[in-house]
Amino acid sequence: MLFNRHLVFLYVTLAVSVGYFISALSLGAPTSDGGLTPSFFPILVGGAAIVFAGILIVQKLREGADAAATEGPRSYTHLWVGAAIFAYIVAFKPLGYFLSSGLFVFALIVIFSSFEKLVIKAAISAVITGVAYVMFQQLFGVRLPTLWG
């Protein structure tokens, strides 16, 4: 079988997802006293990541070696996404939720689209970041770090 960089990437994604899920489980039970705990969302995200990575692996295996021979030019999107995730993790605590998350969402939007209409993309990033903040504060009761403390 030919070396398939997409399949390797998916296996690595699956391994990281399993590691994330296991570490999320160590945060405690996802529910307590009839309500959600801060571990609920990380467990949900980890489980979903495992399921989706598994689905993508199965799809890629079904495509077979023929798809590798007909691939177009190389895309480094996965590397840019990995770099954005790393930067987000590093920046989250010192920059706070709003600045780090806003920049992260904006970066992902630009990575998967183009460098056009940046003001609209920045506004969309701000809305997504704001909605997520309200969701974490109100629904999950999770206090997120801010730039000032």
DADA-V432759 format. One record per backbone hydrogen bond with DSSP energy under -0.5 kcal/mol. NH is the residue of the N-H (numbers start at 0). CO is the residue of the C=O. Records with the same first field share a line. If there is no record, write none. Layout:
NH: CO ; CO
This chain:
3: 1
4: 2
7: 3
8: 4
9: 5
10: 6
11: 7
12: 8
13: 9
14: 10
15: 11
16: 12
17: 13
18: 14
19: 15
20: 16
21: 17
22: 18
23: 19
24: 20
25: 21
26: 23
27: 24
31: 34
34: 31
36: 29
39: 36
41: 37
42: 38
43: 39
44: 40
45: 41
46: 42
47: 43
48: 44
49: 45
50: 46
51: 47
52: 48
53: 49
54: 50
55: 51
56: 52
57: 53
58: 54
59: 55
60: 56
61: 57
62: 58
63: 59
66: 63
67: 63
68: 64
69: 65
70: 67
78: 75
79: 75
80: 76
81: 77
82: 78
83: 79
84: 80
85: 81
86: 82
87: 83
88: 84
89: 85
90: 86
91: 87
92: 88
93: 89
94: 90
95: 91
96: 144
98: 94
99: 95
100: 96
101: 97
102: 98
103: 99
104: 100
105: 101
106: 102
107: 103
108: 104
109: 105
110: 106
111: 107
112: 109
120: 116
121: 117
122: 118
123: 119
124: 120
125: 121
126: 122
127: 123
128: 124
129: 125
130: 126
131: 127
132: 128
133: 129
134: 130
135: 131
136: 132
137: 133
138: 133 ; 134
139: 134
140: 135
141: 135
142: 140
143: 141
148: 145
